[in-house]
Amino acid sequence: MRNVFIFLGPPGAGKGTQALKVSQELEIPFISTGDMLRNAVKKGTTLGKEAGEYMKKGELVPDEIVIGIIKERLREDDCRKGCILDGFPRTRTQAEALNKIVEDMGNSKIITFFIDVPDDEVIARNTKRRVCANCGAVYHLENNPPSKRGICDSCGGELVQRNDDKEEVVRERLRVYKEKTYPLLEFYRDKGLVTVEGVGEIEEVYSRIISKIKELDKA
Ligand code: AMP
């Protein structure tokens, strides 16, 4: 059985960080719609130009665009052992499309993690997040600072604040999350939803996730 793991939670819950660690542990691809869209924006492709308009306002990119991207990506060979999705699905339409894609893949199952983090923590985390402009590594000014201010530990690149991590945009992303994505918890509740307490050090949250995965493996 190949597992497609999805990570739900408010913006800045640590989904990307945790999803990446789990993908390294399980040796399956890490697929982030946010990263794919940001790449398209950087390259200035037609898709990037369209998506960028929504992203800079903190709005969701239209379903048909992201569903198309994910559908294509999941068809690639490296997803044969399963994969980790970060930032997808975010709407009911995307969740239904994913069910269909996974069903068509055959012998596959969706496992959903919900990383639970309260609102005030969400605002603090996002506005203090910095990312490496070169390699994409993620830092936090308080919880996970770089050794040298403004410089990436891994590659020496410059650390920047994502445009959508500015406070007014974060508040809008949180509002959109509550309206469109939070209801997905109901959608997945009877389909193997695993809730993990998202407050704490990165390693603490990670070990909560890994122990749940081990429990699922035994079941
Ligand atoms: P993220 O890095 O996951 O927080 O995504 C950054 C931005 O990309 C979001 O605020 C959306 O504008 C867009 N985006 C990423 N994934 C999706 C998705 N599944 N559906 C719609 N928009 C998305």
py3Dmol code that shows the C-alpha trace and the ligand (Angstrom):
import py3Dmol

protein = """\
ATOM      1  CA  MET A   1       0.000   0.000   0.000  1.00  0.00           C
ATOM      2  CA  ARG A   2       1.414   3.398  -0.903  1.00  0.00           C
ATOM      3  CA  ASN A   3       0.658   6.242   1.491  1.00  0.00           C
ATOM      4  CA  VAL A   4      -0.106   9.790   0.445  1.00  0.00           C
ATOM      5  CA  PHE A   5       0.415  11.893   3.575  1.00  0.00           C
ATOM      6  CA  ILE A   6      -1.268  15.252   3.821  1.00  0.00           C
ATOM      7  CA  PHE A   7      -0.617  17.954   6.393  1.00  0.00           C
ATOM      8  CA  LEU A   8      -3.385  20.332   7.412  1.00  0.00           C
ATOM      9  CA  GLY A   9      -3.108  23.243   9.799  1.00  0.00           C
ATOM     10  CA  PRO A  10      -3.054  27.046   9.836  1.00  0.00           C
ATOM     11  CA  PRO A  11      -0.362  28.960   7.948  1.00  0.00           C
ATOM     12  CA  GLY A  12       2.888  28.696   9.900  1.00  0.00           C
ATOM     13  CA  ALA A  13       1.814  25.647  11.930  1.00  0.00           C
ATOM     14  CA  GLY A  14       5.064  24.032  10.868  1.00  0.00           C
ATOM     15  CA  LYS A  15       3.501  21.855   8.165  1.00  0.00           C
ATOM     16  CA  GLY A  16       6.290  22.481   5.675  1.00  0.00           C
ATOM     17  CA  THR A  17       9.075  21.894   8.192  1.00  0.00           C
ATOM     18  CA  GLN A  18       7.501  18.723   9.555  1.00  0.00           C
ATOM     19  CA  ALA A  19       6.431  17.388   6.170  1.00  0.00           C
ATOM     20  CA  LEU A  20       9.988  17.793   4.863  1.00  0.00           C
ATOM     21  CA  LYS A  21      11.456  15.918   7.845  1.00  0.00           C
ATOM     22  CA  VAL A  22       8.952  13.086   7.475  1.00  0.00           C
ATOM     23  CA  SER A  23       9.692  12.819   3.759  1.00  0.00           C
ATOM     24  CA  GLN A  24      13.430  12.484   4.506  1.00  0.00           C
ATOM     25  CA  GLU A  25      12.740   9.831   7.153  1.00  0.00           C
ATOM     26  CA  LEU A  26      10.421   7.799   4.910  1.00  0.00           C
ATOM     27  CA  GLU A  27      12.457   8.526   1.751  1.00  0.00           C
ATOM     28  CA  ILE A  28       9.469   9.645  -0.262  1.00  0.00           C
ATOM     29  CA  PRO A  29       9.070  12.914  -2.209  1.00  0.00           C
ATOM     30  CA  PHE A  30       8.045  16.141  -0.491  1.00  0.00           C
ATOM     31  CA  ILE A  31       5.582  18.054  -2.636  1.00  0.00           C
ATOM     32  CA  SER A  32       4.654  21.602  -1.690  1.00  0.00           C
ATOM     33  CA  THR A  33       2.172  23.499  -3.851  1.00  0.00           C
ATOM     34  CA  GLY A  34       3.372  26.746  -2.211  1.00  0.00           C
ATOM     35  CA  ASP A  35       6.995  26.041  -3.289  1.00  0.00           C
ATOM     36  CA  MET A  36       5.927  24.999  -6.786  1.00  0.00           C
ATOM     37  CA  LEU A  37       3.855  28.161  -7.197  1.00  0.00           C
ATOM     38  CA  ARG A  38       6.620  30.401  -5.796  1.00  0.00           C
ATOM     39  CA  ASN A  39       9.032  28.818  -8.297  1.00  0.00           C
ATOM     40  CA  ALA A  40       6.642  29.566 -11.129  1.00  0.00           C
ATOM     41  CA  VAL A  41       6.351  33.183  -9.923  1.00  0.00           C
ATOM     42  CA  LYS A  42      10.166  33.475  -9.753  1.00  0.00           C
ATOM     43  CA  LYS A  43      10.549  32.090 -13.267  1.00  0.00           C
ATOM     44  CA  GLY A  44       7.828  34.422 -14.543  1.00  0.00           C
ATOM     45  CA  THR A  45       5.890  31.664 -16.340  1.00  0.00           C
ATOM     46  CA  THR A  46       2.292  32.286 -17.447  1.00  0.00           C
ATOM     47  CA  LEU A  47       1.122  30.174 -14.538  1.00  0.00           C
ATOM     48  CA  GLY A  48       3.393  32.084 -12.160  1.00  0.00           C
ATOM     49  CA  LYS A  49       2.062  35.441 -13.336  1.00  0.00           C
ATOM     50  CA  GLU A  50      -1.524  34.367 -12.757  1.00  0.00           C
ATOM     51  CA  ALA A  51      -0.849  32.639  -9.419  1.00  0.00           C
ATOM     52  CA  GLY A  52       1.308  35.503  -8.119  1.00  0.00           C
ATOM     53  CA  GLU A  53      -1.638  37.911  -8.240  1.00  0.00           C
ATOM     54  CA  TYR A  54      -3.545  35.785  -5.706  1.00  0.00           C
ATOM     55  CA  MET A  55      -0.535  34.904  -3.573  1.00  0.00           C
ATOM     56  CA  LYS A  56       0.577  38.438  -2.862  1.00  0.00           C
ATOM     57  CA  LYS A  57      -2.875  39.228  -1.444  1.00  0.00           C
ATOM     58  CA  GLY A  58      -2.933  36.115   0.743  1.00  0.00           C
ATOM     59  CA  GLU A  59      -5.722  34.602  -1.336  1.00  0.00           C
ATOM     60  CA  LEU A  60      -5.936  31.055  -2.634  1.00  0.00           C
ATOM     61  CA  VAL A  61      -4.894  30.325  -6.199  1.00  0.00           C
ATOM     62  CA  PRO A  62      -7.895  28.929  -8.152  1.00  0.00           C
ATOM     63  CA  ASP A  63      -8.586  25.234  -7.617  1.00  0.00           C
ATOM     64  CA  GLU A  64      -8.183  24.199 -11.253  1.00  0.00           C
ATOM     65  CA  ILE A  65      -4.616  25.541 -11.345  1.00  0.00           C
ATOM     66  CA  VAL A  66      -3.369  23.753  -8.214  1.00  0.00           C
ATOM     67  CA  ILE A  67      -5.285  20.555  -8.959  1.00  0.00           C
ATOM     68  CA  GLY A  68      -3.624  20.477 -12.402  1.00  0.00           C
ATOM     69  CA  ILE A  69      -0.166  20.926 -10.862  1.00  0.00           C
ATOM     70  CA  ILE A  70      -0.706  18.160  -8.292  1.00  0.00           C
ATOM     71  CA  LYS A  71      -2.234  15.745 -10.769  1.00  0.00           C
ATOM     72  CA  GLU A  72       0.788  16.049 -13.025  1.00  0.00           C
ATOM     73  CA  ARG A  73       3.266  15.782 -10.147  1.00  0.00           C
ATOM     74  CA  LEU A  74       1.694  12.669  -8.624  1.00  0.00           C
ATOM     75  CA  ARG A  75       1.998  10.911 -11.968  1.00  0.00           C
ATOM     76  CA  GLU A  76       5.785  11.101 -11.831  1.00  0.00           C
ATOM     77  CA  ASP A  77       7.755   7.931 -11.158  1.00  0.00           C
ATOM     78  CA  ASP A  78       9.219   8.969  -7.818  1.00  0.00           C
ATOM     79  CA  CYS A  79       5.707   9.013  -6.298  1.00  0.00           C
ATOM     80  CA  ARG A  80       5.379   5.262  -6.742  1.00  0.00           C
ATOM     81  CA  LYS A  81       6.459   4.679  -3.135  1.00  0.00           C
ATOM     82  CA  GLY A  82       4.059   7.341  -1.859  1.00  0.00           C
ATOM     83  CA  CYS A  83       4.586  11.028  -1.122  1.00  0.00           C
ATOM     84  CA  ILE A  84       4.085  13.856   1.319  1.00  0.00           C
ATOM     85  CA  LEU A  85       1.884  16.775   0.333  1.00  0.00           C
ATOM     86  CA  ASP A  86       2.341  20.149   1.969  1.00  0.00           C
ATOM     87  CA  GLY A  87      -0.252  22.891   1.463  1.00  0.00           C
ATOM     88  CA  PHE A  88      -2.622  20.734  -0.571  1.00  0.00           C
ATOM     89  CA  PRO A  89      -5.567  20.234  -0.377  1.00  0.00           C
ATOM     90  CA  ARG A  90      -6.844  23.572   0.892  1.00  0.00           C
ATOM     91  CA  THR A  91     -10.469  23.482  -0.273  1.00  0.00           C
ATOM     92  CA  ARG A  92     -13.240  20.918  -0.432  1.00  0.00           C
ATOM     93  CA  THR A  93     -12.946  20.821  -4.247  1.00  0.00           C
ATOM     94  CA  GLN A  94      -9.205  20.067  -3.982  1.00  0.00           C
ATOM     95  CA  ALA A  95      -9.853  17.359  -1.359  1.00  0.00           C
ATOM     96  CA  GLU A  96     -12.414  15.684  -3.603  1.00  0.00           C
ATOM     97  CA  ALA A  97     -10.061  15.908  -6.602  1.00  0.00           C
ATOM     98  CA  LEU A  98      -7.264  14.355  -4.516  1.00  0.00           C
ATOM     99  CA  ASN A  99      -9.503  11.457  -3.495  1.00  0.00           C
ATOM    100  CA  LYS A 100     -10.136  10.774  -7.151  1.00  0.00           C
ATOM    101  CA  ILE A 101      -6.432  11.061  -8.132  1.00  0.00           C
ATOM    102  CA  VAL A 102      -5.402   8.698  -5.294  1.00  0.00           C
ATOM    103  CA  GLU A 103      -8.179   6.255  -6.188  1.00  0.00           C
ATOM    104  CA  ASP A 104      -6.971   6.212  -9.806  1.00  0.00           C
ATOM    105  CA  MET A 105      -3.381   5.557  -8.634  1.00  0.00           C
ATOM    106  CA  GLY A 106      -4.636   2.259  -7.171  1.00  0.00           C
ATOM    107  CA  ASN A 107      -3.409   0.562  -3.982  1.00  0.00           C
ATOM    108  CA  SER A 108      -2.994   3.955  -2.325  1.00  0.00           C
ATOM    109  CA  LYS A 109      -4.307   5.525   0.816  1.00  0.00           C
ATOM    110  CA  ILE A 110      -4.480   9.067   2.204  1.00  0.00           C
ATOM    111  CA  ILE A 111      -3.235   9.684   5.743  1.00  0.00           C
ATOM    112  CA  THR A 112      -4.044  13.138   7.115  1.00  0.00           C
ATOM    113  CA  PHE A 113      -2.161  14.922   9.866  1.00  0.00           C
ATOM    114  CA  PHE A 114      -3.678  18.005  11.455  1.00  0.00           C
ATOM    115  CA  ILE A 115      -1.088  20.196  13.189  1.00  0.00           C
ATOM    116  CA  ASP A 116      -2.988  22.131  15.796  1.00  0.00           C
ATOM    117  CA  VAL A 117      -1.683  25.618  16.703  1.00  0.00           C
ATOM    118  CA  PRO A 118      -3.683  28.511  18.294  1.00  0.00           C
ATOM    119  CA  ASP A 119      -4.250  31.805  16.388  1.00  0.00           C
ATOM    120  CA  ASP A 120      -1.965  34.105  18.422  1.00  0.00           C
ATOM    121  CA  GLU A 121       0.900  31.680  17.927  1.00  0.00           C
ATOM    122  CA  VAL A 122       0.123  31.578  14.187  1.00  0.00           C
ATOM    123  CA  ILE A 123       0.536  35.364  13.867  1.00  0.00           C
ATOM    124  CA  ALA A 124       3.786  35.374  15.877  1.00  0.00           C
ATOM    125  CA  ARG A 125       5.271  32.469  13.964  1.00  0.00           C
ATOM    126  CA  ASN A 126       4.537  33.778  10.490  1.00  0.00           C
ATOM    127  CA  THR A 127       5.711  37.309  11.012  1.00  0.00           C
ATOM    128  CA  LYS A 128       8.994  36.040  12.518  1.00  0.00           C
ATOM    129  CA  ARG A 129       9.617  33.463   9.803  1.00  0.00           C
ATOM    130  CA  ARG A 130      12.541  34.010   7.438  1.00  0.00           C
ATOM    131  CA  VAL A 131      13.455  31.910   4.422  1.00  0.00           C
ATOM    132  CA  CYS A 132      16.679  31.546   2.478  1.00  0.00           C
ATOM    133  CA  ALA A 133      16.332  33.283  -0.889  1.00  0.00           C
ATOM    134  CA  ASN A 134      18.758  30.735  -2.341  1.00  0.00           C
ATOM    135  CA  CYS A 135      17.907  27.245  -0.965  1.00  0.00           C
ATOM    136  CA  GLY A 136      14.498  27.755   0.678  1.00  0.00           C
ATOM    137  CA  ALA A 137      15.605  26.689   4.204  1.00  0.00           C
ATOM    138  CA  VAL A 138      13.194  28.015   6.828  1.00  0.00           C
ATOM    139  CA  TYR A 139      14.191  29.871  10.033  1.00  0.00           C
ATOM    140  CA  HIS A 140      12.366  31.587  12.865  1.00  0.00           C
ATOM    141  CA  LEU A 141      13.836  34.649  14.559  1.00  0.00           C
ATOM    142  CA  GLU A 142      13.127  33.202  18.029  1.00  0.00           C
ATOM    143  CA  ASN A 143      12.635  29.447  17.828  1.00  0.00           C
ATOM    144  CA  ASN A 144      15.063  28.518  15.099  1.00  0.00           C
ATOM    145  CA  PRO A 145      17.386  31.462  14.432  1.00  0.00           C
ATOM    146  CA  PRO A 146      20.338  31.238  12.022  1.00  0.00           C
ATOM    147  CA  SER A 147      23.792  31.329  13.639  1.00  0.00           C
ATOM    148  CA  LYS A 148      24.581  34.564  11.776  1.00  0.00           C
ATOM    149  CA  ARG A 149      21.847  37.174  11.481  1.00  0.00           C
ATOM    150  CA  GLY A 150      20.335  37.313   7.988  1.00  0.00           C
ATOM    151  CA  ILE A 151      22.511  34.480   6.616  1.00  0.00           C
ATOM    152  CA  CYS A 152      21.487  30.897   5.844  1.00  0.00           C
ATOM    153  CA  ASP A 153      23.382  28.257   7.884  1.00  0.00           C
ATOM    154  CA  SER A 154      23.144  25.689   5.086  1.00  0.00           C
ATOM    155  CA  CYS A 155      24.236  27.668   2.031  1.00  0.00           C
ATOM    156  CA  GLY A 156      25.234  31.190   3.121  1.00  0.00           C
ATOM    157  CA  GLY A 157      22.324  32.681   1.138  1.00  0.00           C
ATOM    158  CA  GLU A 158      20.421  35.795   2.201  1.00  0.00           C
ATOM    159  CA  LEU A 159      17.465  35.341   4.577  1.00  0.00           C
ATOM    160  CA  VAL A 160      14.327  37.223   3.549  1.00  0.00           C
ATOM    161  CA  GLN A 161      10.757  37.627   4.744  1.00  0.00           C
ATOM    162  CA  ARG A 162       8.176  36.172   2.384  1.00  0.00           C
ATOM    163  CA  ASN A 163       5.807  38.881   1.177  1.00  0.00           C
ATOM    164  CA  ASP A 164       2.884  36.851   2.423  1.00  0.00           C
ATOM    165  CA  ASP A 165       4.435  36.716   5.922  1.00  0.00           C
ATOM    166  CA  LYS A 166       3.783  40.452   6.454  1.00  0.00           C
ATOM    167  CA  GLU A 167       1.273  40.860   9.283  1.00  0.00           C
ATOM    168  CA  GLU A 168      -1.754  42.107   7.313  1.00  0.00           C
ATOM    169  CA  VAL A 169      -1.297  39.321   4.764  1.00  0.00           C
ATOM    170  CA  VAL A 170      -0.897  36.720   7.537  1.00  0.00           C
ATOM    171  CA  ARG A 171      -4.229  37.836   9.051  1.00  0.00           C
ATOM    172  CA  GLU A 172      -5.896  37.466   5.652  1.00  0.00           C
ATOM    173  CA  ARG A 173      -4.346  34.001   5.158  1.00  0.00           C
ATOM    174  CA  LEU A 174      -5.643  32.963   8.570  1.00  0.00           C
ATOM    175  CA  ARG A 175      -9.136  34.211   7.682  1.00  0.00           C
ATOM    176  CA  VAL A 176      -9.044  32.295   4.370  1.00  0.00           C
ATOM    177  CA  TYR A 177      -7.741  29.193   6.181  1.00  0.00           C
ATOM    178  CA  LYS A 178     -10.662  29.276   8.654  1.00  0.00           C
ATOM    179  CA  GLU A 179     -13.207  29.733   5.915  1.00  0.00           C
ATOM    180  CA  LYS A 180     -11.917  27.273   3.314  1.00  0.00           C
ATOM    181  CA  THR A 181      -9.417  24.824   4.799  1.00  0.00           C
ATOM    182  CA  TYR A 182     -10.470  24.313   8.425  1.00  0.00           C
ATOM    183  CA  PRO A 183     -13.742  22.642   7.309  1.00  0.00           C
ATOM    184  CA  LEU A 184     -11.612  19.904   5.674  1.00  0.00           C
ATOM    185  CA  LEU A 185     -11.056  18.453   9.154  1.00  0.00           C
ATOM    186  CA  GLU A 186     -14.677  17.313   9.039  1.00  0.00           C
ATOM    187  CA  PHE A 187     -14.130  15.875   5.556  1.00  0.00           C
ATOM    188  CA  TYR A 188     -11.195  13.767   6.794  1.00  0.00           C
ATOM    189  CA  ARG A 189     -12.471  12.998  10.314  1.00  0.00           C
ATOM    190  CA  ASP A 190     -13.778   9.574   9.376  1.00  0.00           C
ATOM    191  CA  LYS A 191     -10.956   8.951   6.863  1.00  0.00           C
ATOM    192  CA  GLY A 192      -7.980   8.471   9.151  1.00  0.00           C
ATOM    193  CA  LEU A 193      -7.406  11.968  10.545  1.00  0.00           C
ATOM    194  CA  VAL A 194      -4.524  12.178  13.029  1.00  0.00           C
ATOM    195  CA  THR A 195      -4.346  15.303  15.229  1.00  0.00           C
ATOM    196  CA  VAL A 196      -0.958  16.390  16.577  1.00  0.00           C
ATOM    197  CA  GLU A 197      -0.318  19.161  19.112  1.00  0.00           C
ATOM    198  CA  GLY A 198       1.733  21.682  17.096  1.00  0.00           C
ATOM    199  CA  VAL A 199       3.033  23.853  19.945  1.00  0.00           C
ATOM    200  CA  GLY A 200       6.585  23.076  21.053  1.00  0.00           C
ATOM    201  CA  GLU A 201      10.050  22.648  19.609  1.00  0.00           C
ATOM    202  CA  ILE A 202      10.371  21.353  16.044  1.00  0.00           C
ATOM    203  CA  GLU A 203      11.896  18.069  17.291  1.00  0.00           C
ATOM    204  CA  GLU A 204       9.128  17.564  19.875  1.00  0.00           C
ATOM    205  CA  VAL A 205       6.363  17.980  17.296  1.00  0.00           C
ATOM    206  CA  TYR A 206       8.296  15.757  14.895  1.00  0.00           C
ATOM    207  CA  SER A 207       8.582  12.926  17.419  1.00  0.00           C
ATOM    208  CA  ARG A 208       4.810  13.155  18.053  1.00  0.00           C
ATOM    209  CA  ILE A 209       4.248  12.706  14.318  1.00  0.00           C
ATOM    210  CA  ILE A 210       6.735   9.850  13.948  1.00  0.00           C
ATOM    211  CA  SER A 211       5.240   7.950  16.885  1.00  0.00           C
ATOM    212  CA  LYS A 212       1.773   8.270  15.287  1.00  0.00           C
ATOM    213  CA  ILE A 213       3.193   6.942  11.996  1.00  0.00           C
ATOM    214  CA  LYS A 214       4.704   3.972  13.843  1.00  0.00           C
ATOM    215  CA  GLU A 215       1.337   3.287  15.500  1.00  0.00           C
ATOM    216  CA  LEU A 216      -0.351   3.371  12.093  1.00  0.00           C
ATOM    217  CA  ASP A 217       2.257   0.972  10.688  1.00  0.00           C
ATOM    218  CA  LYS A 218       1.496  -1.519  13.457  1.00  0.00           C
ATOM    219  CA  ALA A 219      -2.290  -1.232  13.014  1.00  0.00           C
TER     220      ALA A 219
END
"""
ligand_1 = """\
23
AMP
P 2.119 28.053 1.421
O 3.582 28.135 1.196
O 1.603 26.641 1.442
O 1.666 28.834 2.638
O 1.416 28.739 0.154
C 1.643 30.095 -0.178
C 0.504 30.624 -1.046
O 0.428 29.847 -2.254
C -0.886 30.517 -0.441
O -1.192 31.606 0.417
C -1.748 30.487 -1.683
O -1.874 31.766 -2.255
C -0.924 29.645 -2.646
N -1.244 28.191 -2.508
C -0.409 27.184 -2.084
N -1.037 25.986 -2.081
C -2.306 26.245 -2.506
C -3.456 25.441 -2.692
N -3.453 24.115 -2.422
N -4.592 26.042 -3.143
C -4.631 27.364 -3.421
N -3.597 28.185 -3.238
C -2.431 27.658 -2.790
"""
view = py3Dmol.view(width=600, height=400)
view.addModel(protein, "pdb")
view.setStyle({"model": 0}, {"cartoon": {"style": "trace"}})
view.addModel(ligand_1, "xyz")
view.setStyle({"model": 1}, {"stick": {}})
view.zoomTo()
view.show()
